[in-house]
Amino acid sequence: MTRISIRKFQLIKVFMHLLPWPKKEINLKLKIQGGLLSLLFLSPLTHSAPLKIAILDTGFCSESLSFPKNIKIHPSVDLTRSNNFKCNDLKETDRRLHGNWVLKQFLSTLKVKEEVEVFPLIIFDRNAHQQIDSWKKAFTNQENYHLYIIAAGMRRTKELASIEIKTPLFVAGATIGRGIGYKTLLWPQNQYKNPNVFTVGNFSKANKDLPARPDYTLINSTQMKYFFSGGGDSDFFKGTSRATATAAARAINLCYSKFLKKNGIQTCLKENSKEVEIFNDKEKIKILTL
């Protein structure tokens, strides 16, 4: 029961007490109070817990970010147990703060008034490498979260493939570069057939010179479930990582209660999806966004 619900019940109780109840109706009064309390627990407008989101990425320095009071950001947890950087020593453009860029974009797009808790989890070690153990730790207690936001991926292994994804996640589509080619298989991107896995691609919006167009470095674009803008020319943070942060926030804006219940998410997103036309090699194609 939330603080708001408790306050509502206290006000109802005071109001009930002030009413002129005859003695023979005292029992009825108690029954009504009990019924009202039950409704507060069962009401779909009252949530027993905030929406809990895990963001898997590099470093985070959330102290530098501004966000409303209904959002709580927990201290980051280094699943690699190797990082020792200090936020004051890093410039905002430092690649080690990629996780912070994702978090900032997510917060700037999130518009809900309900309670949200964010759990930043570091899966890149001090040398910017990933280990299977860190990923496994991140998915050990999936029931603790309502949603994962992942702007990263790791080469598929049997160990990773054995992880059953039960909690919804938004993951950035892989792009060419940094040792990744067209035939590279990344996890969890390769789990796109799982209804809990929402793969996100990016596109460039139309400008005065060019129409809306896809990101030509994106791998397996047909496996992307949603597409969002990867940022404009003046944006520092671009690409599928930015698109994924935007996608997750938009999805929560539209389907907060569904994510909280972990039920009806796919239907809610489908009902709120819309088509966008882009040009791919002069061919007009349609993609889905929210």
DRENDREN-505584 format. One line per field, with one value per residue: x, y, z of N, C-alpha, C in turn. Coordinates in nm, 2 decimals. Layout:
BEGIN
n.x = X,...;
n.y = Y,...;
n.z = Z,...;
ca.x = X,...;
ca.y = Y,...;
ca.z = Z,...;
c.x = X,...;
c.y = Y,...;
c.z = Z,...;
END
This chain:
BEGIN
n.x = 0.09,0.07,0.21,0.04,-0.21,-0.24,-0.28,-0.52,-0.69,-0.68,-0.81,-1.06,-1.14,-1.15,-1.36,-1.57,-1.59,-1.69,-1.95,-2.29,-2.35,-2.60,-2.62,-2.70,-2.60,-2.33,-2.18,-2.22,-2.09,-1.82,-1.79,-1.81,-1.59,-1.39,-1.44,-1.38,-1.10,-1.02,-1.08,-0.89,-0.66,-0.71,-0.77,-0.72,-0.58,-0.41,-0.09,0.11,0.38,0.66,0.74,1.01,1.32,1.59,1.90,2.14,2.48,2.77,2.96,2.79,2.68,2.48,2.43,2.47,2.25,1.92,1.59,1.24,1.06,0.92,1.07,1.33,1.67,1.88,2.20,2.47,2.56,2.84,2.88,3.10,3.30,3.53,3.57,3.69,3.65,3.61,3.34,3.38,3.62,3.58,3.49,3.19,3.17,3.31,3.36,3.32,3.10,2.88,2.66,2.54,2.46,2.26,2.08,2.02,1.89,1.67,1.54,1.47,1.28,1.08,0.76,0.57,0.37,0.37,0.54,0.88,1.16,1.50,1.76,2.09,2.32,2.64,2.81,3.04,3.38,3.68,3.84,3.68,3.57,3.35,3.21,3.09,2.99,2.90,2.68,2.52,2.48,2.32,2.08,2.00,1.81,1.55,1.29,1.30,1.27,1.08,1.14,1.41,1.66,1.88,2.16,2.35,2.54,2.64,2.87,2.72,2.69,2.68,2.63,2.51,2.29,2.14,2.01,1.70,1.48,1.26,1.16,1.05,1.24,1.41,1.62,1.92,1.96,2.22,2.51,2.74,3.09,3.36,3.46,3.23,3.05,2.85,2.77,2.78,2.66,2.48,2.39,2.15,2.02,1.98,1.77,1.53,1.29,1.16,0.88,0.92,1.14,1.23,1.35,1.54,1.57,1.72,1.65,1.71,1.56,1.36,1.51,1.57,1.71,1.71,1.50,1.33,1.53,1.70,1.94,2.23,2.43,2.31,2.26,2.08,1.82,1.56,1.49,1.42,1.19,1.09,1.14,1.32,1.41,1.75,1.87,1.96,2.16,2.29,2.30,2.48,2.48,2.40,2.24,2.15,2.15,2.06,1.81,1.70,1.68,1.49,1.28,1.21,1.12,0.90,0.74,0.68,0.55,0.31,0.22,0.24,0.10,0.07,0.33,0.39,0.23,0.33,0.19,-0.01,0.15,0.26,0.02,-0.07,0.14,0.12,-0.13,-0.07,0.11,0.25,0.29,0.57,0.70,0.99,1.28,1.46,1.73,1.60,1.37,1.05,0.97,0.79,0.80,0.77,0.69,0.65;
n.y = -0.12,0.22,0.54,0.74,0.60,0.52,0.77,0.85,0.66,0.73,0.98,0.91,0.75,0.94,1.10,0.92,0.88,1.12,1.12,1.10,0.82,0.59,0.37,0.11,0.08,0.07,-0.16,-0.18,0.04,-0.03,-0.24,-0.11,0.05,-0.14,-0.25,-0.04,-0.01,-0.25,-0.21,-0.01,-0.16,-0.33,-0.17,-0.08,0.15,0.19,0.10,-0.15,-0.14,0.04,0.09,-0.10,-0.08,-0.21,-0.10,-0.20,-0.15,0.06,0.28,0.49,0.81,0.93,1.14,1.37,1.42,1.55,1.50,1.42,1.40,1.16,0.97,0.74,0.69,0.43,0.37,0.28,-0.05,-0.24,-0.51,-0.63,-0.59,-0.44,-0.18,0.15,0.42,0.77,0.99,1.27,1.30,1.25,1.35,1.46,1.36,1.13,0.79,0.60,0.67,0.59,0.45,0.65,0.83,0.69,0.66,0.93,1.01,0.84,0.93,1.19,1.15,1.01,1.04,0.97,1.00,0.83,0.62,0.53,0.33,0.31,0.09,0.10,-0.11,-0.22,-0.37,-0.37,-0.41,-0.25,-0.23,-0.20,-0.44,-0.72,-0.98,-1.31,-1.39,-1.15,-1.08,-1.30,-1.26,-1.03,-1.13,-1.31,-1.26,-1.20,-1.16,-0.94,-0.71,-0.51,-0.44,-0.44,-0.24,-0.23,-0.13,-0.27,-0.57,-0.91,-1.15,-1.44,-1.72,-2.06,-2.06,-1.81,-1.84,-2.03,-1.88,-1.80,-1.57,-1.40,-1.16,-0.85,-0.68,-0.41,-0.38,-0.27,-0.27,-0.44,-0.28,-0.23,-0.24,-0.19,-0.46,-0.60,-0.76,-0.81,-1.08,-1.14,-1.28,-1.16,-1.16,-1.03,-0.99,-1.18,-1.32,-1.23,-1.35,-1.42,-1.32,-1.14,-0.99,-0.69,-0.57,-0.29,-0.07,0.21,0.52,0.79,1.10,1.29,1.56,1.89,1.81,1.54,1.24,1.06,0.80,0.47,0.35,0.26,0.11,-0.07,-0.40,-0.69,-0.57,-0.65,-0.79,-0.62,-0.50,-0.25,0.09,0.39,0.74,0.80,1.03,1.37,1.59,1.77,1.64,1.49,1.23,0.95,0.70,0.35,0.30,0.54,0.54,0.31,0.38,0.59,0.44,0.26,0.44,0.56,0.34,0.28,0.52,0.48,0.23,0.18,0.05,-0.21,-0.30,-0.30,-0.50,-0.71,-0.81,-0.83,-0.66,-0.68,-0.66,-0.41,-0.25,-0.31,-0.20,0.07,0.12,0.27,0.33,0.43,0.59,0.52,0.57,0.33,0.28,0.41,0.28,0.27,0.19,0.06,0.11,0.02,0.22,0.39;
n.z = 0.00,-0.09,0.01,-0.06,-0.08,0.18,0.30,0.18,0.28,0.55,0.55,0.46,0.68,0.89,0.79,0.80,1.07,1.16,1.07,1.18,1.33,1.42,1.71,1.64,1.39,1.40,1.35,1.07,0.99,1.05,0.87,0.63,0.64,0.64,0.39,0.22,0.26,0.15,-0.11,-0.17,-0.17,-0.38,-0.60,-0.94,-0.99,-0.79,-0.70,-0.56,-0.58,-0.72,-1.07,-1.18,-1.32,-1.49,-1.61,-1.83,-1.89,-1.96,-1.76,-1.50,-1.39,-1.22,-1.06,-1.18,-1.33,-1.38,-1.26,-1.21,-0.89,-0.87,-0.97,-0.89,-0.87,-0.82,-0.66,-0.88,-0.97,-0.99,-1.18,-1.27,-1.09,-1.11,-1.19,-1.11,-1.15,-1.11,-1.10,-1.11,-1.24,-1.50,-1.83,-1.98,-2.23,-2.23,-2.33,-2.14,-2.00,-2.14,-2.05,-1.89,-2.08,-2.21,-2.00,-1.95,-2.19,-2.17,-1.94,-2.02,-2.20,-2.07,-1.94,-1.74,-1.44,-1.23,-0.99,-1.04,-1.04,-1.10,-1.18,-1.23,-1.39,-1.42,-1.68,-1.83,-1.80,-1.64,-1.86,-2.07,-2.16,-2.19,-1.98,-1.96,-1.71,-1.59,-1.74,-1.68,-1.41,-1.42,-1.51,-1.32,-1.12,-1.24,-1.17,-1.00,-1.15,-1.38,-1.63,-1.87,-2.00,-2.26,-2.42,-2.56,-2.63,-2.65,-2.80,-2.91,-2.70,-2.58,-2.31,-2.27,-2.44,-2.30,-2.11,-2.00,-2.11,-1.93,-1.84,-1.98,-2.23,-2.38,-2.65,-2.81,-3.16,-3.34,-3.48,-3.75,-3.67,-3.44,-3.42,-3.50,-3.75,-4.05,-4.02,-3.76,-3.46,-3.20,-2.85,-2.64,-2.88,-3.08,-2.99,-3.08,-3.16,-2.93,-2.74,-2.53,-2.60,-2.73,-3.00,-3.12,-3.39,-3.57,-3.74,-3.97,-3.96,-4.20,-4.38,-4.52,-4.74,-4.77,-4.77,-4.50,-4.38,-4.34,-4.10,-4.23,-4.13,-3.96,-3.85,-3.96,-4.01,-4.06,-3.84,-3.65,-3.42,-3.36,-3.47,-3.41,-3.41,-3.45,-3.36,-3.43,-3.66,-3.48,-3.24,-2.98,-2.88,-3.04,-3.27,-3.25,-2.97,-2.86,-2.98,-2.85,-2.58,-2.61,-2.71,-2.50,-2.30,-2.43,-2.46,-2.19,-2.12,-2.26,-2.18,-1.90,-1.68,-1.78,-1.80,-1.53,-1.44,-1.58,-1.80,-2.09,-2.24,-2.50,-2.65,-2.58,-2.68,-2.95,-3.01,-2.99,-3.18,-3.48,-3.83,-4.01,-4.30,-4.48,-4.69,-4.86,-5.04,-5.26,-5.25,-5.11,-4.79,-4.50,-4.16,-3.80,-3.52,-3.21;
ca.x = 0.00,0.16,0.18,-0.08,-0.32,-0.26,-0.33,-0.66,-0.77,-0.69,-0.91,-1.20,-1.17,-1.19,-1.49,-1.67,-1.60,-1.76,-2.09,-2.37,-2.39,-2.67,-2.55,-2.73,-2.53,-2.19,-2.12,-2.22,-1.98,-1.70,-1.79,-1.79,-1.45,-1.31,-1.45,-1.30,-0.96,-0.99,-1.08,-0.77,-0.56,-0.74,-0.79,-0.61,-0.51,-0.32,0.01,0.18,0.53,0.69,0.80,1.15,1.39,1.74,1.97,2.27,2.56,2.90,2.95,2.68,2.70,2.34,2.43,2.48,2.13,1.80,1.47,1.13,1.06,0.86,1.18,1.44,1.78,1.97,2.35,2.50,2.62,2.94,2.88,3.24,3.38,3.67,3.58,3.72,3.65,3.54,3.26,3.44,3.74,3.54,3.42,3.06,3.18,3.39,3.28,3.29,2.97,2.77,2.54,2.48,2.39,2.13,1.99,1.97,1.79,1.55,1.47,1.42,1.16,0.98,0.66,0.47,0.37,0.37,0.67,0.97,1.29,1.60,1.88,2.20,2.40,2.76,2.85,3.17,3.49,3.76,3.91,3.57,3.54,3.24,3.23,2.96,2.94,2.83,2.55,2.44,2.44,2.22,1.96,1.98,1.69,1.47,1.17,1.31,1.26,0.97,1.19,1.55,1.70,2.01,2.21,2.48,2.52,2.77,2.87,2.64,2.76,2.59,2.59,2.41,2.17,2.07,1.94,1.56,1.44,1.12,1.12,1.06,1.36,1.44,1.77,1.96,2.00,2.37,2.56,2.88,3.20,3.42,3.47,3.10,3.02,2.71,2.73,2.80,2.54,2.49,2.29,2.02,1.96,1.94,1.65,1.42,1.16,1.10,0.79,0.97,1.25,1.19,1.47,1.51,1.66,1.71,1.65,1.73,1.44,1.38,1.55,1.54,1.78,1.70,1.39,1.36,1.61,1.75,2.08,2.28,2.52,2.23,2.26,1.95,1.71,1.43,1.46,1.39,1.05,1.05,1.24,1.31,1.51,1.88,1.92,1.99,2.30,2.34,2.30,2.61,2.44,2.32,2.24,2.05,2.15,1.97,1.68,1.65,1.64,1.36,1.17,1.17,1.05,0.78,0.66,0.63,0.45,0.19,0.17,0.29,0.03,0.09,0.46,0.39,0.17,0.40,0.08,-0.07,0.24,0.26,-0.11,-0.07,0.23,0.07,-0.24,-0.02,0.21,0.22,0.38,0.65,0.76,1.13,1.33,1.58,1.78,1.50,1.25,0.97,0.93,0.72,0.85,0.69,0.74,0.55;
ca.y = 0.00,0.33,0.65,0.81,0.52,0.53,0.90,0.85,0.58,0.81,1.08,0.84,0.71,1.06,1.14,0.82,0.90,1.24,1.10,1.06,0.68,0.53,0.26,-0.02,0.08,0.07,-0.28,-0.15,0.14,-0.10,-0.32,-0.02,0.09,-0.25,-0.27,0.07,-0.05,-0.36,-0.15,0.06,-0.26,-0.40,-0.08,-0.08,0.28,0.18,0.00,-0.18,-0.12,0.12,0.02,-0.12,-0.09,-0.23,-0.06,-0.27,-0.06,0.10,0.36,0.58,0.92,0.98,1.26,1.49,1.43,1.60,1.42,1.45,1.33,1.03,0.88,0.72,0.62,0.37,0.37,0.18,-0.17,-0.29,-0.65,-0.68,-0.56,-0.40,-0.03,0.24,0.55,0.87,1.08,1.41,1.29,1.21,1.44,1.40,1.29,1.00,0.67,0.52,0.72,0.56,0.42,0.77,0.89,0.61,0.70,1.07,1.01,0.77,1.03,1.31,1.10,0.95,1.14,0.92,1.06,0.72,0.59,0.45,0.31,0.27,0.02,0.09,-0.22,-0.20,-0.50,-0.36,-0.39,-0.13,-0.23,-0.19,-0.57,-0.79,-1.12,-1.38,-1.39,-1.03,-1.09,-1.40,-1.20,-0.93,-1.20,-1.41,-1.23,-1.12,-1.12,-0.81,-0.60,-0.51,-0.41,-0.42,-0.15,-0.28,-0.07,-0.35,-0.71,-0.99,-1.26,-1.55,-1.85,-2.16,-2.02,-1.70,-1.90,-2.10,-1.79,-1.78,-1.43,-1.40,-1.02,-0.78,-0.60,-0.33,-0.40,-0.20,-0.35,-0.43,-0.21,-0.26,-0.16,-0.25,-0.61,-0.65,-0.76,-0.85,-1.21,-1.15,-1.30,-1.10,-1.20,-1.10,-0.94,-1.29,-1.37,-1.14,-1.42,-1.42,-1.21,-1.05,-0.92,-0.59,-0.52,-0.15,-0.01,0.35,0.58,0.93,1.18,1.36,1.70,1.96,1.75,1.39,1.18,0.97,0.68,0.38,0.35,0.15,0.02,-0.16,-0.54,-0.76,-0.47,-0.71,-0.85,-0.51,-0.48,-0.10,0.19,0.53,0.83,0.79,1.16,1.47,1.63,1.84,1.56,1.42,1.09,0.90,0.56,0.26,0.32,0.65,0.49,0.22,0.46,0.65,0.34,0.21,0.55,0.58,0.22,0.30,0.62,0.43,0.10,0.16,-0.05,-0.34,-0.34,-0.33,-0.63,-0.80,-0.88,-0.75,-0.56,-0.69,-0.61,-0.26,-0.18,-0.32,-0.11,0.20,0.12,0.34,0.31,0.54,0.56,0.57,0.53,0.25,0.26,0.46,0.20,0.32,0.09,0.10,0.05,0.05,0.30,0.42;
ca.z = 0.00,-0.10,0.11,-0.11,-0.05,0.33,0.33,0.13,0.38,0.68,0.53,0.46,0.82,0.96,0.74,0.85,1.21,1.18,1.04,1.30,1.31,1.53,1.77,1.58,1.26,1.42,1.28,0.93,0.97,1.05,0.75,0.52,0.64,0.59,0.24,0.15,0.27,0.06,-0.25,-0.19,-0.20,-0.51,-0.71,-1.05,-0.99,-0.67,-0.72,-0.44,-0.59,-0.84,-1.18,-1.15,-1.45,-1.49,-1.73,-1.84,-1.98,-1.90,-1.63,-1.47,-1.30,-1.22,-0.97,-1.27,-1.40,-1.32,-1.29,-1.11,-0.76,-0.88,-1.02,-0.80,-0.93,-0.72,-0.69,-0.98,-0.92,-1.09,-1.18,-1.30,-0.97,-1.16,-1.22,-1.00,-1.20,-1.03,-1.19,-1.12,-1.32,-1.64,-1.91,-2.02,-2.36,-2.21,-2.37,-2.02,-1.95,-2.24,-1.97,-1.85,-2.20,-2.23,-1.88,-1.97,-2.30,-2.12,-1.85,-2.10,-2.28,-1.98,-1.90,-1.65,-1.31,-1.14,-0.94,-1.12,-0.99,-1.20,-1.12,-1.32,-1.37,-1.51,-1.73,-1.89,-1.70,-1.65,-1.99,-2.17,-2.21,-2.13,-1.94,-1.95,-1.57,-1.56,-1.80,-1.61,-1.28,-1.45,-1.54,-1.22,-1.04,-1.33,-1.11,-0.93,-1.24,-1.47,-1.76,-1.89,-2.11,-2.30,-2.54,-2.57,-2.67,-2.64,-2.89,-2.86,-2.65,-2.53,-2.17,-2.28,-2.50,-2.20,-2.02,-2.04,-2.09,-1.88,-1.82,-2.11,-2.25,-2.50,-2.68,-2.94,-3.28,-3.36,-3.59,-3.79,-3.61,-3.31,-3.43,-3.53,-3.89,-4.09,-3.98,-3.61,-3.38,-3.06,-2.75,-2.66,-3.00,-3.16,-2.92,-3.12,-3.17,-2.79,-2.73,-2.43,-2.65,-2.83,-3.07,-3.17,-3.49,-3.58,-3.87,-3.97,-4.00,-4.32,-4.37,-4.64,-4.86,-4.79,-4.70,-4.39,-4.43,-4.24,-4.06,-4.32,-4.05,-3.88,-3.89,-3.95,-3.99,-4.06,-3.71,-3.55,-3.40,-3.36,-3.51,-3.36,-3.46,-3.39,-3.33,-3.54,-3.68,-3.37,-3.12,-2.95,-2.85,-3.16,-3.31,-3.19,-2.83,-2.83,-3.02,-2.76,-2.46,-2.65,-2.73,-2.37,-2.23,-2.50,-2.42,-2.05,-2.12,-2.32,-2.12,-1.77,-1.60,-1.84,-1.76,-1.39,-1.42,-1.68,-1.86,-2.19,-2.29,-2.65,-2.71,-2.56,-2.77,-3.08,-3.03,-3.00,-3.29,-3.60,-3.94,-4.07,-4.43,-4.50,-4.82,-4.85,-5.18,-5.34,-5.23,-5.00,-4.70,-4.38,-4.03,-3.69,-3.41,-3.10;
c.x = 0.09,0.12,0.06,-0.21,-0.35,-0.33,-0.48,-0.74,-0.79,-0.80,-1.05,-1.24,-1.22,-1.33,-1.60,-1.69,-1.69,-1.91,-2.16,-2.43,-2.47,-2.60,-2.57,-2.66,-2.38,-2.12,-2.12,-2.11,-1.85,-1.68,-1.75,-1.64,-1.36,-1.32,-1.38,-1.15,-0.93,-0.99,-0.95,-0.66,-0.58,-0.75,-0.68,-0.54,-0.41,-0.22,0.09,0.33,0.55,0.74,0.95,1.22,1.54,1.80,2.11,2.36,2.70,2.88,2.83,2.73,2.57,2.33,2.43,2.35,2.02,1.68,1.37,1.14,1.00,0.95,1.29,1.54,1.87,2.12,2.38,2.58,2.72,2.94,3.01,3.33,3.52,3.68,3.60,3.72,3.57,3.47,3.32,3.56,3.70,3.46,3.29,3.07,3.27,3.31,3.25,3.15,2.86,2.64,2.46,2.40,2.26,2.03,1.93,1.87,1.66,1.47,1.41,1.30,1.05,0.89,0.56,0.49,0.38,0.52,0.75,1.10,1.38,1.72,1.99,2.29,2.52,2.80,2.98,3.27,3.58,3.83,3.80,3.54,3.42,3.28,3.09,2.90,2.86,2.69,2.46,2.39,2.32,2.08,1.93,1.85,1.60,1.34,1.17,1.29,1.14,1.02,1.34,1.56,1.85,2.06,2.35,2.44,2.65,2.76,2.80,2.72,2.65,2.54,2.48,2.28,2.08,1.99,1.80,1.51,1.29,1.07,1.14,1.19,1.36,1.59,1.80,2.00,2.15,2.40,2.70,2.98,3.24,3.41,3.34,3.08,2.88,2.67,2.75,2.67,2.56,2.37,2.27,1.95,1.90,1.82,1.52,1.28,1.09,1.01,0.83,1.08,1.21,1.32,1.44,1.62,1.64,1.71,1.67,1.60,1.47,1.43,1.53,1.61,1.75,1.57,1.43,1.43,1.67,1.89,2.14,2.39,2.44,2.23,2.12,1.84,1.57,1.39,1.43,1.24,1.00,1.17,1.21,1.42,1.64,1.95,1.95,2.13,2.37,2.35,2.43,2.58,2.35,2.32,2.13,2.05,2.05,1.82,1.61,1.60,1.50,1.25,1.12,1.08,0.91,0.68,0.60,0.53,0.31,0.13,0.23,0.23,0.05,0.23,0.47,0.33,0.24,0.29,0.02,0.02,0.24,0.14,-0.11,0.02,0.18,-0.04,-0.19,0.09,0.16,0.33,0.45,0.71,0.90,1.17,1.46,1.62,1.67,1.37,1.17,0.93,0.86,0.78,0.76,0.76,0.62,0.52;
c.y = 0.12,0.44,0.72,0.73,0.52,0.66,0.91,0.77,0.66,0.91,1.02,0.80,0.83,1.11,1.05,0.84,1.02,1.22,1.05,0.92,0.64,0.40,0.13,-0.03,0.08,-0.04,-0.25,-0.05,0.07,-0.18,-0.23,0.02,-0.02,-0.27,-0.16,0.04,-0.16,-0.31,-0.08,-0.04,-0.32,-0.30,-0.08,0.05,0.29,0.07,-0.02,-0.16,-0.03,0.03,0.01,-0.16,-0.11,-0.18,-0.12,-0.19,-0.05,0.18,0.45,0.69,0.99,1.11,1.39,1.51,1.49,1.52,1.44,1.36,1.19,0.92,0.86,0.64,0.56,0.38,0.26,0.07,-0.23,-0.44,-0.71,-0.67,-0.52,-0.25,0.05,0.38,0.65,0.97,1.22,1.41,1.27,1.33,1.38,1.32,1.16,0.88,0.59,0.55,0.69,0.52,0.54,0.84,0.82,0.66,0.84,1.08,0.95,0.87,1.14,1.28,1.05,1.06,1.10,0.99,0.95,0.70,0.50,0.45,0.25,0.21,0.01,-0.02,-0.21,-0.34,-0.49,-0.33,-0.27,-0.12,-0.23,-0.33,-0.63,-0.93,-1.18,-1.38,-1.26,-1.03,-1.19,-1.34,-1.10,-1.00,-1.30,-1.39,-1.15,-1.08,-0.99,-0.69,-0.62,-0.50,-0.40,-0.33,-0.18,-0.22,-0.14,-0.49,-0.78,-1.11,-1.38,-1.67,-1.94,-2.12,-1.91,-1.75,-1.98,-2.02,-1.77,-1.64,-1.42,-1.25,-0.94,-0.69,-0.53,-0.34,-0.33,-0.30,-0.33,-0.36,-0.25,-0.17,-0.23,-0.40,-0.67,-0.64,-0.80,-0.99,-1.24,-1.18,-1.25,-1.15,-1.07,-1.06,-1.06,-1.37,-1.30,-1.22,-1.44,-1.30,-1.10,-0.96,-0.82,-0.53,-0.38,-0.11,0.14,0.40,0.73,1.00,1.26,1.51,1.77,1.90,1.61,1.35,1.10,0.84,0.60,0.40,0.23,0.07,-0.08,-0.30,-0.60,-0.67,-0.53,-0.78,-0.75,-0.50,-0.34,-0.02,0.32,0.61,0.81,0.92,1.24,1.50,1.69,1.76,1.49,1.27,1.04,0.75,0.48,0.26,0.43,0.61,0.40,0.28,0.53,0.55,0.29,0.31,0.56,0.46,0.23,0.41,0.57,0.31,0.07,0.05,-0.19,-0.39,-0.38,-0.46,-0.75,-0.88,-0.79,-0.65,-0.56,-0.63,-0.46,-0.19,-0.19,-0.22,0.04,0.22,0.20,0.32,0.44,0.50,0.61,0.52,0.45,0.22,0.30,0.38,0.24,0.20,0.14,0.03,0.09,0.13,0.32,0.57;
c.z = 0.00,0.00,0.07,-0.07,0.10,0.37,0.29,0.24,0.51,0.66,0.53,0.60,0.90,0.92,0.80,1.00,1.24,1.15,1.17,1.29,1.44,1.58,1.69,1.44,1.28,1.34,1.13,0.90,0.96,0.92,0.63,0.52,0.59,0.44,0.16,0.15,0.17,-0.08,-0.28,-0.23,-0.34,-0.63,-0.81,-1.05,-0.88,-0.69,-0.59,-0.45,-0.72,-0.95,-1.17,-1.29,-1.43,-1.62,-1.73,-1.94,-1.92,-1.77,-1.62,-1.37,-1.28,-1.14,-1.06,-1.35,-1.32,-1.36,-1.18,-0.99,-0.77,-0.93,-0.92,-0.87,-0.82,-0.76,-0.79,-0.92,-1.03,-1.08,-1.22,-1.18,-1.01,-1.18,-1.10,-1.04,-1.11,-1.13,-1.21,-1.21,-1.47,-1.70,-1.95,-2.15,-2.35,-2.24,-2.25,-1.97,-2.05,-2.16,-1.93,-1.96,-2.22,-2.12,-1.90,-2.08,-2.25,-2.03,-1.92,-2.18,-2.19,-1.93,-1.79,-1.51,-1.20,-1.10,-1.03,-1.05,-1.09,-1.13,-1.23,-1.29,-1.47,-1.55,-1.82,-1.79,-1.72,-1.79,-2.10,-2.23,-2.13,-2.09,-1.93,-1.81,-1.54,-1.62,-1.72,-1.47,-1.31,-1.47,-1.43,-1.15,-1.13,-1.27,-1.03,-1.02,-1.33,-1.61,-1.76,-2.01,-2.14,-2.43,-2.56,-2.61,-2.66,-2.74,-2.83,-2.82,-2.60,-2.39,-2.18,-2.34,-2.40,-2.10,-2.08,-2.01,-2.06,-1.86,-1.95,-2.11,-2.38,-2.53,-2.81,-3.04,-3.30,-3.48,-3.62,-3.72,-3.48,-3.31,-3.47,-3.68,-3.92,-4.04,-3.83,-3.54,-3.24,-2.98,-2.67,-2.79,-3.08,-3.10,-2.97,-3.14,-3.03,-2.78,-2.62,-2.48,-2.76,-2.88,-3.13,-3.27,-3.49,-3.72,-3.86,-4.03,-4.13,-4.29,-4.50,-4.77,-4.88,-4.72,-4.58,-4.44,-4.32,-4.21,-4.14,-4.25,-3.97,-3.94,-3.87,-3.92,-3.99,-3.93,-3.61,-3.54,-3.40,-3.41,-3.45,-3.42,-3.38,-3.35,-3.46,-3.56,-3.56,-3.24,-3.10,-2.94,-2.97,-3.17,-3.24,-3.04,-2.79,-2.86,-2.91,-2.63,-2.49,-2.65,-2.59,-2.30,-2.30,-2.46,-2.28,-2.05,-2.17,-2.24,-1.98,-1.69,-1.65,-1.80,-1.61,-1.36,-1.49,-1.75,-1.97,-2.25,-2.44,-2.71,-2.70,-2.66,-2.92,-3.11,-3.04,-3.10,-3.40,-3.70,-3.98,-4.20,-4.44,-4.64,-4.81,-5.00,-5.28,-5.33,-5.10,-4.92,-4.57,-4.26,-3.92,-3.59,-3.31,-3.09;
END
